Amino acid sequence: MSAENKILIRQFLPVDRNAVRKICCDTADLGKPVENFFSDREIIADMLTDYYTKFEPQSTWVAVVNNEVVGYLMGCLDSGRYAQAMLWRIAPGLFCKALWRGNFLREETWRLVRIALKSLKLGGFKRNIPEKQYPAHLHIDIREEFRQRHIGRLLMERFLQQARNENVRGVQLSVRGDNFHGRKFFEKMGFNLLGEFPMVMPVGKSFRFGQTAVYGIILNSA
Ligand SMILES: CC(C)(COP(=O)(O)OP(=O)(O)OC[C@H]1O[C@@H](n2cnc3c(N)ncnc32)[C@H](O)[C@@H]1OP(=O)(O)O)[C@@H](O)C(=O)NCCC(=O)NCCS
């Protein structure tokens, strides 16, 4: 990468919000746009980014090239806090917004609800991951044209260092079982496979049975 294309890694700022939301929607389906299975970007972006950008922005990192955000790592150092904020602070507003925007009149919404229920029935949300050992989690996405230039590695190193400094014991993450590139990347970054859990995945207007792979890394001993 030339000098003018230098990569800057820095903490998230409110001015990055739109760029982060756009990258999230552009990469939500195995690195491809969310429209492959759902058309309301606003709802998906709220659901997937609001906690990190509004409640824990200090743990979110962005990669900037030529003054443009080209990737992010959204982190959370305490997944218990995340669950509480999602349940009480984010989900109620999100439900009302989805209602207001007419999402519940759309077949695609009910298809996703049916898919989630199928996963629930298969036990896909019951994960025997020791939460005390892996209290932190993350999501990472890089714009397609900036992948494989070590931007993911730089973001990951920065976040893991932050978690280490804050004495977090370990970090976990979930990735679709069929995301072979993502899995290779996490393994390269030192994560170990903790388990694979049944999951039903949207595929266009249909679905298929698959797995979610959960990886973890221990940073500080107890
Ligand atoms: C997965 C992703 C975050 C990796 O980021 P990246 O900037 O492309 O990866 P890097 O260039 O930093 O690669 C770091 C290491 O992982 C390996 N790696 C990265 N992408 C890879 C790929 N597609 N296939 C095989 N190995 C890969 C690299 O070889 C590299 O190893 P090295 O440092 O020894 O050379 C990025 O490709 C991406 O956003 N993909 C789409 C969305 C996604 O899958 N997100 C994660 C799932 S939740």
PDBQT file of the ligand as one rigid body, heavy atoms in Angstrom, charges set to zero:
ROOT
HETATM    1  C1  LIG A 301     -12.517 -11.817   7.439  1.00  0.00    +0.000 C 
HETATM    2  C2  LIG A 301     -11.948 -10.398   7.317  1.00  0.00    +0.000 C 
HETATM    3  C3  LIG A 301     -12.383  -9.573   8.520  1.00  0.00    +0.000 C 
HETATM    4  C4  LIG A 301     -10.408 -10.523   7.307  1.00  0.00    +0.000 C 
HETATM    5  O1  LIG A 301      -9.844  -9.224   7.206  1.00  0.00    +0.000 OA
HETATM    6  P1  LIG A 301      -8.675  -8.931   6.177  1.00  0.00    +0.000 P 
HETATM    7  O2  LIG A 301      -8.229  -7.541   6.348  1.00  0.00    +0.000 OA
HETATM    8  O3  LIG A 301      -9.151  -9.341   4.816  1.00  0.00    +0.000 OA
HETATM    9  O4  LIG A 301      -7.557  -9.973   6.665  1.00  0.00    +0.000 OA
HETATM   10  P2  LIG A 301      -5.986  -9.710   6.785  1.00  0.00    +0.000 P 
HETATM   11  O5  LIG A 301      -5.473  -9.239   5.482  1.00  0.00    +0.000 OA
HETATM   12  O6  LIG A 301      -5.695  -8.869   7.974  1.00  0.00    +0.000 OA
HETATM   13  O7  LIG A 301      -5.457 -11.188   7.043  1.00  0.00    +0.000 OA
HETATM   14  C5  LIG A 301      -4.913 -11.631   8.285  1.00  0.00    +0.000 C 
HETATM   15  C6  LIG A 301      -4.534 -13.091   8.123  1.00  0.00    +0.000 C 
HETATM   16  O8  LIG A 301      -5.713 -13.876   7.823  1.00  0.00    +0.000 OA
HETATM   17  C7  LIG A 301      -5.559 -14.580   6.595  1.00  0.00    +0.000 C 
HETATM   18  N1  LIG A 301      -6.725 -14.404   5.734  1.00  0.00    +0.000 N 
HETATM   19  C8  LIG A 301      -7.443 -13.259   5.573  1.00  0.00    +0.000 A 
HETATM   20  N2  LIG A 301      -8.383 -13.451   4.639  1.00  0.00    +0.000 NA
HETATM   21  C9  LIG A 301      -8.227 -14.729   4.195  1.00  0.00    +0.000 A 
HETATM   22  C10 LIG A 301      -8.882 -15.494   3.196  1.00  0.00    +0.000 A 
HETATM   23  N3  LIG A 301      -9.876 -14.983   2.465  1.00  0.00    +0.000 N 
HETATM   24  N4  LIG A 301      -8.469 -16.766   3.004  1.00  0.00    +0.000 NA
HETATM   25  C11 LIG A 301      -7.446 -17.293   3.720  1.00  0.00    +0.000 A 
HETATM   26  N5  LIG A 301      -6.776 -16.605   4.679  1.00  0.00    +0.000 NA
HETATM   27  C12 LIG A 301      -7.166 -15.344   4.892  1.00  0.00    +0.000 A 
HETATM   28  C13 LIG A 301      -4.414 -13.907   5.866  1.00  0.00    +0.000 C 
HETATM   29  O9  LIG A 301      -3.684 -14.854   5.122  1.00  0.00    +0.000 OA
HETATM   30  C14 LIG A 301      -3.585 -13.264   6.942  1.00  0.00    +0.000 C 
HETATM   31  O10 LIG A 301      -2.530 -14.108   7.356  1.00  0.00    +0.000 OA
HETATM   32  P3  LIG A 301      -1.018 -13.527   7.424  1.00  0.00    +0.000 P 
HETATM   33  O11 LIG A 301      -1.080 -12.309   8.356  1.00  0.00    +0.000 OA
HETATM   34  O12 LIG A 301      -0.224 -14.651   7.971  1.00  0.00    +0.000 OA
HETATM   35  O13 LIG A 301      -0.679 -13.111   6.035  1.00  0.00    +0.000 OA
HETATM   36  C15 LIG A 301     -12.388  -9.695   5.992  1.00  0.00    +0.000 C 
HETATM   37  O14 LIG A 301     -11.952 -10.454   4.908  1.00  0.00    +0.000 OA
HETATM   38  C16 LIG A 301     -13.900  -9.471   5.867  1.00  0.00    +0.000 C 
HETATM   39  O15 LIG A 301     -14.397  -8.442   6.283  1.00  0.00    +0.000 OA
HETATM   40  N6  LIG A 301     -14.627 -10.431   5.283  1.00  0.00    +0.000 N 
HETATM   41  C17 LIG A 301     -16.081 -10.296   5.045  1.00  0.00    +0.000 C 
HETATM   42  C18 LIG A 301     -16.902 -10.229   6.304  1.00  0.00    +0.000 C 
HETATM   43  C19 LIG A 301     -16.583 -11.340   7.281  1.00  0.00    +0.000 C 
HETATM   44  O16 LIG A 301     -16.472 -12.511   6.893  1.00  0.00    +0.000 OA
HETATM   45  N7  LIG A 301     -16.449 -10.969   8.575  1.00  0.00    +0.000 N 
HETATM   46  C20 LIG A 301     -16.122 -11.891   9.652  1.00  0.00    +0.000 C 
HETATM   47  C21 LIG A 301     -17.196 -12.807   9.977  1.00  0.00    +0.000 C 
HETATM   48  S1  LIG A 301     -18.096 -12.379  11.390  1.00  0.00    +0.000 SA
ENDROOT
TORSDOF 0
